[in-house]
Amino acid sequence: MDSDRTFRRATTLDELDAITGFSTDEGQRIGRAYRPDPSDIFISPYAKCGTTWMQQVVHGLRSGGSMAFDEITEVVPWLELAHDMGVDVNAPQVAAPRAFKSHLGWDEIPKGGRYIVVFRDPVDAMISLYRFFEGWWFEAGAISVDDFAAYYLRRGEDYWAHAASWLRQRGREDVLLVTFEEMKRNLPGVVDRVAAFMGGYDGATRAVATEQAGFAFMKRHGGQFDDHLVREARDAACGLPPGGAATKVASGKSGAEISDDIRRRFDDRWQEVMEREFGLPTYSALDQALQGR
C-alpha cells in the first residue's frame, strides 16, 4: 500500500540509480509502437538539450501563438510517457501538425514522420540535468556536480550514442538538426528554419513564435514549462515525495565550472565517439557544421 511506503529523494548516486518507475514497460511499448502520419513532428533531443524550448517553437508556429495550456506536455505529449500520464498518443491534438516530445535516438523512434533534434554541449547538458534533478530526484547539496558528472559519463543510455544516431541522419529531408547554441545566438533564424521544415508560415506567425520562445517570455510563463504535470503523474511511482522543484527555463548559461579531470573525460568521450566517426574534434566543430543547415 502507498500509505506504508517511504517516499524520499536520493542522497547518494546509488540511491539515484535505484530510482525506477518513471515510465512503465507498457507505456514505452505503446509510445514506440505509434504509427506516425507523414506530417507528424517529433522533437527528440537528448535530455536537457532544448526539448522544451523547441516544443514551444513548434507549438507557437502550428497554433499561431496559443498559450492555452497548463503545461507544454499537455499539448505536445511526451511519446514514451504519454500512456503513463493518461494520454492517448492517437488522440486528436489541439493544432496541426501533430507534435510529440521524445528523447529517443534514431534507431528507436517510430519512423514515418518528421524529426527535429537539438544538440547541446554535453557539459552544459549534464550541468542542466544536475540542476533539474537537484531538489526533485535527489536532495539539494547531497551529490556534488563532479560526482554527478562521473555518473552521467558511465550511464548506459548516453548522450553520445544519442547524438551519433541522429548525426548519421544528417542530410535527410525529414530530419532537421540544430544546436542549442544557435538558438541562443539566432532564435529568429532557427524559427525560420523550423517553419520552413514544417511547411512554411507567414511572417506574422513566425514573429509571434519567436517572441514567445524568447527567454523573457518563457521565464514569465515558467509554470507552463516546469514539468509539474509529469511530477504529479509519476513522482509516487518513483517513490519521490510530492512538492519537488524542477524548472525548465533556467539561464541557459554555458561553460559551467567542473574539475579539469571531468572536463578532460568529457573531451575524451567526445573524441572517442564523434571525432572518430564524423571527424568533428570538438562540440564547437559540430555547432559550426550545423549552422544554417
C-alpha positions, -999 to 999 in steps of 0.1 A, spaced: 0 0 0 12 35 -8 3 46 28 30 22 40 56 33 15 85 56 23 88 85 -1 122 101 -2 147 117 -25 181 102 -31 211 113 -11 237 91 -29 244 81 -65 235 45 -57 201 57 -44 197 79 -75 205 49 -97 179 28 -79 150 51 -87 127 33 -111 91 35 -122 93 68 -141 78 50 -171 63 16 -175 72 -11 -200 37 -9 -213 38 28 -217 72 26 -235 58 -1 -258 27 19 -267 47 50 -274 73 32 -296 45 14 -315 29 46 -326 24 49 -363 31 84 -375 14 104 -402 39 119 -427 33 154 -413 38 145 -376 67 163 -359 89 145 -333 111 168 -312 137 144 -299 169 159 -284 188 143 -255 176 153 -221 183 190 -212 194 199 -247 165 222 -256 135 199 -259 110 222 -241 124 252 -260 118 235 -293 83 223 -282 74 260 -276 87 270 -311 68 242 -329 36 247 -309 38 285 -314 41 281 -351 14 255 -356 -11 273 -332 -3 309 -341 9 315 -306 -17 299 -284 -7 296 -248 -39 278 -238 -22 250 -219 -14 243 -183 20 228 -191 35 223 -226 34 185 -223 -4 188 -223 -4 200 -259 29 184 -272 28 149 -255 59 130 -244 57 100 -266 74 75 -243 55 87 -212 20 96 -226 3 64 -217 16 66 -181 2 101 -179 -32 90 -191 -27 104 -226 -37 86 -258 -10 92 -284 -35 86 -311 -60 112 -298 -65 144 -318 -43 173 -308 -52 209 -304 -34 220 -336 -18 206 -367 6 191 -375 6 167 -346 37 171 -325 54 149 -299 83 153 -274 107 124 -272 142 116 -261 146 85 -283 175 80 -307 170 74 -344 171 37 -341 143 36 -316 119 63 -326 88 55 -348 95 61 -384 74 79 -410 71 114 -395 94 144 -394 121 149 -368 137 179 -351 168 173 -329 186 199 -309 222 193 -299 239 209 -269 274 210 -254 275 178 -233 290 195 -203 262 221 -203 236 194 -208 250 175 -178 250 206 -156 214 214 -166 203 179 -158 221 181 -124 203 213 -116 170 198 -128 173 167 -106 186 186 -75 156 190 -52 135 167 -72 152 134 -76 180 140 -51 183 162 -20 198 196 -26 235 195 -18 237 157 -13 256 149 -46 284 170 -60 285 182 -96 317 162 -103 302 130 -88 271 135 -109 292 142 -140 310 109 -135 277 92 -131 265 109 -163 296 96 -182 290 60 -172 253 58 -179 244 31 -204 220 52 -223 242 81 -230 244 115 -247 270 105 -273 251 74 -286 220 95 -290 239 123 -307 256 99 -331 224 82 -340 209 115 -352 240 129 -368 241 98 -391 208 111 -405 222 145 -415 211 153 -450 177 135 -448 149 158 -459 127 146 -429 153 154 -403 163 189 -391 193 192 -369 201 225 -350 220 234 -319 210 249 -286 238 275 -290 225 286 -324 190 290 -309 207 314 -283 226 332 -310 199 335 -336 165 324 -325 146 341 -354 168 323 -379 161 289 -362 124 297 -361 125 304 -398 143 271 -404 117 252 -383 89 270 -401 102 260 -435 107 224 -423 71 223 -411 57 236 -444 60 273 -441 43 300 -421 38 337 -427 60 364 -412 35 374 -385 32 338 -372 70 334 -372 74 366 -353 49 355 -326 65 321 -323 99 338 -320 87 363 -293 70 335 -273 101 313 -275 123 341 -261 139 337 -226 120 366 -211 86 353 -223 92 317 -212 105 329 -178 74 349 -172 53 319 -180 76 294 -162 48 274 -147 38 263 -182 72 248 -188 81 232 -154 70 195 -159 45 198 -129 21 175 -147 48 149 -152 57 152 -115 21 149 -104 16 118 -126 49 99 -119 65 110 -86 47 85 -65 56 57 -89 92 66 -85 90 68 -47 96 105 -47 78 128 -22 55 155 -36 65 191 -38 98 187 -56 110 217 -76 121 215 -112 125 242 -137 129 241 -175 135 278 -181 169 284 -165 196 309 -176 208 287 -204 244 297 -195 273 277 -208 308 270 -196 298 257 -161 326 251 -136 337 214 -133 371 199 -124 397 197 -151 397 159 -148 359 157 -155 362 181 -185 391 160 -199 369 129 -196 341 146 -214 365 157 -242 379 121 -244 344 107 -248 336 132 -275 367 123 -294 361 86 -290 327 88 -305 321 119 -325 356 127 -339 362 90 -347 330 86 -368 323 122 -380 356 139 -380 344 165 -355 371 171 -329 350 192 -305 314 201 -299 322 236 -313 330 219 -346 296 203 -346 279 236 -338 298 253 -366 290 225 -391 252 227 -384 248 265 -386 222 274 -411 219 238 -424 
